[in-house]
Amino acid sequence: MSDAQARARIQRMVVNGTISGVEAEGLLAALGDASPAWRRLSNPFASLSQRYLVLFAVVVTVLGFVTSFLGVRFDGAMDMHLPRQTVAPLDAFRDIGVSILTTAMVFWLFSLPFARQVRWVDYLVGVAAARLPLVVMALLLLPVRERIVNLAVNMPSGVLDVGAAALLALATLPCLAWLIWWLFFAVREASGLRGWRLAVVFVAGLVTAEVLSKSALVLFGPGT
C-alpha cells in the first residue's frame, strides 16, 4: 500500500468512526516521519501532528499581523495588496480574521454533504497555516512597496515602472500557485475526501470563499 493510500484509508476510518482523531494523528505522524523531505514540504498538513500544525498556523497568523502593520492588506481568501496608507491595527485584525474564518467555514460547509464527521477546527487550522505563501509574498514586496504603489498610481497615465512590474509578477505568481497548492492539501486532509468530491468541494469552496470574504470586507471595512 502506498503512502497516499494509507493516508486515505486512515482518513476514511476517522470519518466512519472506526478510530478516533487522536489515534489517526499518531498513525499519520508515523507515516509523515517515513515520508521524503520534499513530500513533507509539499504537504505539511499530512506530515505534521495536530499540535505542531496548530503552532504553525498561529505563527503564520502572527506573522501576517506583523506584516500587515508594516503596510500590507490581506483582504480576501487569496488577496494581498499594498495600500497607499499604512494599515490600522483594527483593520489588520478584521482583514485577516474575516479572510481565515470565511474560508474555513465555506470549505467546511461544502464538505458536509460528502463527509459528515469533519471538524470545523481542522479547516480553520489548515487554512490559517496555508496562508504562509501570502506572508512570504508580502515580505518579498515590502522592500519595494513605494515603487509598487507608485506603479499602481501611474499606470492610468501610461507611466510604467518596468522594474516594479517585474518584481510584482515574480513575487506574486509563484506564491499564488503555492497558496492554492497548500489550500488544496489543507482541505484534503481536513475532509478526508478524494477524487471528484474533493475537486468539487475545493473549486466551489475557493471561489465562494473569495467572493464572500471580499464582499464582507468591502461592506464593513475601509477601501483599499
Backbone torsions as a table, in degrees:
resi	resn	phi	psi	omega
1	MET	NA	131.1	-179.8
2	SER	-73.5	166.9	179.1
3	ASP	-61.4	-42.7	179.9
4	ALA	-63.6	-40.7	178.9
5	GLN	-65.9	-38.6	179.0
6	ALA	-64.1	-41.8	179.1
7	ARG	-65.5	-42.3	178.4
8	ALA	-61.7	-39.5	179.4
9	ARG	-65.5	-40.7	178.1
10	ILE	-63.4	-43.3	179.0
11	GLN	-62.2	-40.3	178.5
12	ARG	-65.5	-36.3	178.8
13	MET	-65.3	-35.6	176.7
14	VAL	-67.8	-46.2	179.8
15	VAL	-60.4	-38.9	-179.2
16	ASN	-80.9	-6.7	179.6
17	GLY	81.3	13.0	-179.7
18	THR	-70.6	-38.6	176.9
19	ILE	-129.8	160.7	179.8
20	SER	-84.5	168.7	177.8
21	GLY	-63.6	-36.2	178.8
22	VAL	-64.9	-43.8	178.5
23	GLU	-63.3	-41.0	179.0
24	ALA	-64.3	-37.2	179.3
25	GLU	-60.8	-42.5	178.9
26	GLY	-64.9	-42.0	179.6
27	LEU	-65.9	-42.6	-179.9
28	LEU	-67.4	-36.0	177.9
29	ALA	-64.1	-39.5	178.4
30	ALA	-63.9	-40.6	177.1
31	LEU	-65.8	-39.3	-179.2
32	GLY	-63.1	-37.6	179.5
33	ASP	-63.3	-29.0	-178.2
34	ALA	-90.4	-4.8	-177.0
35	SER	-80.7	150.7	175.6
36	PRO	-62.4	155.3	-177.5
37	ALA	-60.0	-40.1	-178.1
38	TRP	-64.0	-32.9	-179.9
39	ARG	-73.0	-36.3	178.0
40	ARG	-66.3	-36.4	177.4
41	LEU	-72.6	-35.4	179.8
42	SER	-67.3	-36.9	-178.2
43	ASN	-138.7	77.1	-178.4
44	PRO	-68.1	-17.3	-177.4
45	PHE	-70.9	-21.3	177.3
46	ALA	-92.9	-26.8	-174.2
47	SER	-94.7	-27.8	-179.6
48	LEU	-83.4	141.8	173.2
49	SER	-70.0	163.8	-177.8
50	GLN	-58.7	-39.0	-179.1
51	ARG	-62.1	-47.0	-178.9
52	TYR	-72.7	-30.4	177.6
53	LEU	-67.5	-39.8	176.4
54	VAL	-62.7	-44.7	178.5
55	LEU	-61.4	-42.0	177.8
56	PHE	-60.4	-44.9	-179.7
57	ALA	-62.9	-40.5	179.2
58	VAL	-64.4	-44.6	-179.8
59	VAL	-62.1	-44.1	179.4
60	VAL	-62.5	-42.1	-179.9
61	THR	-65.4	-42.8	177.6
62	VAL	-62.3	-43.7	176.7
63	LEU	-61.1	-35.3	176.8
64	GLY	-62.6	-43.6	177.8
65	PHE	-63.3	-45.9	-179.8
66	VAL	-60.1	-45.9	179.9
67	THR	-63.9	-37.2	179.2
68	SER	-64.5	-39.8	178.2
69	PHE	-63.6	-22.6	179.6
70	LEU	-84.1	-4.3	175.0
71	GLY	122.0	31.2	179.6
72	VAL	-125.5	142.6	174.3
73	ARG	-113.1	123.1	174.1
74	PHE	-99.7	79.8	-168.6
75	ASP	-108.8	68.4	177.3
76	GLY	151.0	168.2	-178.6
77	ALA	-59.2	-34.3	-178.8
78	MET	-131.5	20.8	-169.7
79	ASP	-109.7	145.1	173.0
80	MET	-147.1	127.4	-179.6
81	HIS	-131.2	158.2	175.2
82	LEU	-109.9	97.4	-177.8
83	PRO	-74.3	165.0	-179.4
84	ARG	-69.5	-33.5	-179.0
85	GLN	-108.9	160.4	177.8
86	THR	-66.7	156.8	-176.0
87	VAL	-92.5	127.1	177.9
88	ALA	-68.5	148.1	-178.9
89	PRO	-54.0	-43.5	-179.2
90	LEU	-63.2	-38.5	178.3
91	ASP	-66.8	-37.5	178.8
92	ALA	-64.4	-44.5	178.8
93	PHE	-63.5	-40.1	179.8
94	ARG	-66.8	-46.0	-179.1
95	ASP	-56.9	-54.2	-175.2
96	ILE	-69.9	-41.2	179.7
97	GLY	-62.0	-47.7	-179.9
98	VAL	-63.7	-41.9	-177.7
99	SER	-64.0	-46.1	-178.6
100	ILE	-69.4	-48.4	-176.6
101	LEU	-64.1	-42.6	180.0
102	THR	-63.9	-46.0	-178.7
103	THR	-62.8	-45.8	179.6
104	ALA	-63.3	-43.5	-178.8
105	MET	-64.0	-42.2	-179.0
106	VAL	-64.5	-47.6	179.2
107	PHE	-61.2	-40.3	179.0
108	TRP	-63.0	-48.0	-179.6
109	LEU	-63.9	-39.0	-179.4
110	PHE	-70.4	-23.6	180.0
111	SER	-82.4	-24.0	-172.9
112	LEU	-56.7	-39.0	179.1
113	PRO	-62.7	-21.5	-177.2
114	PHE	-106.8	-23.7	-177.2
115	ALA	-147.6	92.9	-171.3
116	ARG	-73.9	-16.8	-176.3
117	GLN	-91.2	7.4	-177.1
118	VAL	-70.8	151.4	-178.5
119	ARG	-108.6	133.7	-178.6
120	TRP	-62.4	-35.1	-177.6
121	VAL	-62.8	-31.1	177.8
122	ASP	-65.3	-37.7	176.8
123	TYR	-69.8	-39.1	179.7
124	LEU	-60.9	-48.0	179.8
125	VAL	-65.2	-44.9	-179.0
126	GLY	-62.5	-45.0	-179.6
127	VAL	-64.9	-42.9	-179.9
128	ALA	-62.1	-42.9	179.6
129	ALA	-68.2	-36.2	-176.8
130	ALA	-70.1	-9.3	-179.9
131	ARG	-82.9	3.3	177.1
132	LEU	-53.3	-41.5	178.6
133	PRO	-57.6	-33.7	177.4
134	LEU	-65.5	-40.0	178.2
135	VAL	-66.0	-43.4	177.8
136	VAL	-60.4	-42.9	178.3
137	MET	-59.1	-44.2	-180.0
138	ALA	-63.5	-42.4	-179.7
139	LEU	-64.2	-34.9	177.9
140	LEU	-69.2	-31.9	-175.6
141	LEU	-92.0	-20.4	-176.8
142	LEU	-57.1	-40.7	-179.7
143	PRO	-62.5	-22.5	-179.8
144	VAL	-116.9	28.6	-176.1
145	ARG	-56.6	-46.8	-177.2
146	GLU	-63.2	-39.7	179.3
147	ARG	-64.7	-38.7	-178.5
148	ILE	-72.0	-39.1	176.8
149	VAL	-62.8	-42.7	177.4
150	ASN	-64.3	-34.9	177.1
151	LEU	-59.3	-46.1	-179.9
152	ALA	-64.8	-35.1	-178.9
153	VAL	-72.7	-39.3	-172.2
154	ASN	-88.0	-17.4	-176.4
155	MET	-56.5	-40.8	179.8
156	PRO	-60.6	-27.7	-179.1
157	SER	-89.9	1.9	176.8
158	GLY	89.8	2.6	178.5
159	VAL	-90.0	114.4	-174.8
160	LEU	-115.7	123.5	173.3
161	ASP	-87.5	98.3	-174.5
162	VAL	-61.4	-40.6	179.9
163	GLY	-62.2	-44.3	179.0
164	ALA	-66.2	-39.4	179.6
165	ALA	-64.4	-39.8	179.2
166	ALA	-66.8	-43.3	177.9
167	LEU	-62.1	-39.6	179.5
168	LEU	-62.3	-45.1	-179.8
169	ALA	-67.3	-42.8	-178.4
170	LEU	-64.8	-33.7	-178.1
171	ALA	-82.8	-36.5	-171.1
172	THR	-84.2	-43.2	-173.1
173	LEU	-63.6	-49.8	177.5
174	PRO	-63.0	-38.4	-178.7
175	CYS	-68.6	-35.8	176.7
176	LEU	-66.2	-41.0	176.8
177	ALA	-62.9	-41.9	177.5
178	TRP	-62.5	-42.0	178.8
179	LEU	-60.6	-48.0	-179.4
180	ILE	-63.6	-40.2	178.9
181	TRP	-59.5	-48.7	-178.1
182	TRP	-69.4	-37.6	176.7
183	LEU	-61.8	-38.9	178.6
184	PHE	-59.5	-48.5	-178.6
185	PHE	-70.6	-31.5	176.4
186	ALA	-62.6	-43.5	178.5
187	VAL	-68.6	-39.8	-179.4
188	ARG	-62.4	-44.0	-177.8
189	GLU	-73.5	-33.8	-180.0
190	ALA	-72.2	-34.2	-175.9
191	SER	-93.7	-28.9	-173.6
192	GLY	75.7	8.0	-177.7
193	LEU	-82.4	156.7	177.0
194	ARG	-143.0	168.5	173.5
195	GLY	66.7	-146.3	-173.8
196	TRP	-65.6	-30.9	178.3
197	ARG	-63.0	-44.3	177.9
198	LEU	-63.6	-42.1	-179.9
199	ALA	-61.3	-43.6	179.9
200	VAL	-63.8	-48.3	-178.5
201	VAL	-61.6	-43.6	-175.4
202	PHE	-70.0	-50.2	-176.3
203	VAL	-65.3	-50.2	-179.9
204	ALA	-63.7	-40.0	-179.8
205	GLY	-67.0	-40.4	-178.7
206	LEU	-65.0	-45.0	179.0
207	VAL	-64.2	-45.7	-179.1
208	THR	-64.0	-42.9	179.9
209	ALA	-62.6	-40.8	179.1
210	GLU	-62.9	-45.9	-178.3
211	VAL	-65.9	-46.6	-177.3
212	LEU	-67.0	-43.2	-178.8
213	SER	-66.0	-43.4	178.5
214	LYS	-64.2	-41.8	-179.3
215	SER	-63.5	-43.1	179.8
216	ALA	-63.3	-41.2	-179.1
217	LEU	-72.6	-31.6	176.5
218	VAL	-69.6	-39.7	-177.9
219	LEU	-71.6	-38.9	-170.7
220	PHE	-113.6	3.0	-177.9
221	GLY	-127.3	175.0	179.0
222	PRO	-73.2	163.4	178.1
223	GLY	-69.7	157.6	-179.8
224	THR	-70.9	NA	NA
